[in-house]
């Protein structure tokens, strides 16, 4: 273990000056594509779609990595905690999200914007070792953000609703 720590320390001393110089020279993630999801940034209360009388979760969504990625911390009041990183990949011209939860699930999805909505699709691996396909869409909804999801357990032949949540700014 100590060898790994020394190697990371060495890497940091080599990479840090390059990273500082690069950040000073250019803003790599200020394109229109990179800023498409900025409407999702903020501090939010989450509600089941159509049930605005009961907050189910609190969500913090912030820019990280000098504005090149978005970090979401989702804390549901029943104990579920999820962390994700969303980013725009300039080479593939696609958005991607990696999500992990305290229940042992891992989701890696990708996709893009169409009609003002971001739709990502890919695999979710559950804590008990199962895999399902998941499709999630984010879109502005009035003063909030609607996030809805469908799942397929048969390789994409059929899709069933998974969740539908409205996020409103935390007061």
Beta strands, then each sheet from edge to edge (+ up, - down):
strand 1: 42-48
strand 2: 55-64
strand 3: 69-76
strand 4: 81-89
strand 5: 94-101
strand 6: 106-114
strand 7: 117-125
strand 8: 131-141
strand 9: 144-152
strand 10: 160-169
sheet 1: 1+ 2- 3+ 4- 5+ 6- 7+ 8- 9+ 10- 1+
end
